[in-house]
Amino acid sequence: SAEVSSFGGAFSYAPGLTVAMTIFLFSLAGIPPLGGWFAKFEVFRVLATAGEPWGYVLAAVGAVNSVIALYYYASLARRMWADDVPDGDHSPVLVTPSLVTALTLCGAVTLAFGVAPQLVARFTDVSLLALGG
């Protein structure tokens, strides 16, 4: 369902999926030590060091947007962890091994990019050189 309320109490019937979703939501919000933090840090660093008024304006707009997004993501995470299941059905969700593998891999990469951002920086530096930059 597209309703946010349908995520209520997800931890009681899908704990693994709830943990994964929380990691990805907080990465989108830019919470350290997740990969989204490094990405947001780099964007704000570039805007602040641009030396142009538009850089500061965009950084301010981005900061306001980040706060609004954090509120939304944290609200959704709180719903998944603390609210009751809307329909009262606590039946466990069947998760296939391929989904577990994909979520584990994506979660590990998200954490690795936040803890060791130089892994990403090296890759992007090589890519930039390959593109003639």
Residue pairs with C-beta under 8 A, 6 or more apart in sequence:
4 76
4 79
5 79
5 86
6 86
7 76
7 79
7 80
8 79
8 80
8 83
8 84
8 85
8 86
9 80
9 83
9 84
9 85
9 86
9 90
10 17
10 18
10 21
10 79
10 80
10 81
10 85
11 18
11 80
11 81
12 85
12 90
13 85
13 89
13 90
13 91
13 92
13 93
14 92
14 93
14 95
16 95
16 100
16 103
17 93
17 95
17 103
18 80
18 81
20 103
20 106
20 107
21 77
21 80
22 77
22 80
22 81
23 34
23 107
23 110
23 111
24 106
24 107
24 110
25 73
25 74
25 76
25 77
26 34
26 36
26 73
26 77
27 34
27 35
27 36
27 37
27 110
27 114
28 36
28 69
28 73
29 36
29 66
29 69
29 70
29 73
29 74
30 36
30 37
30 39
30 40
30 41
30 66
30 70
31 37
31 70
32 114
33 111
33 114
33 115
34 110
34 111
34 113
34 114
35 109
35 110
35 111
35 112
35 113
35 114
35 117
35 120
36 110
36 114
37 114
38 113
38 114
38 117
38 120
40 62
40 66
43 62
44 59
44 62
44 63
46 55
47 55
47 56
47 58
47 59
47 62
48 55
48 56
48 59
49 55
112 119
113 119
113 120
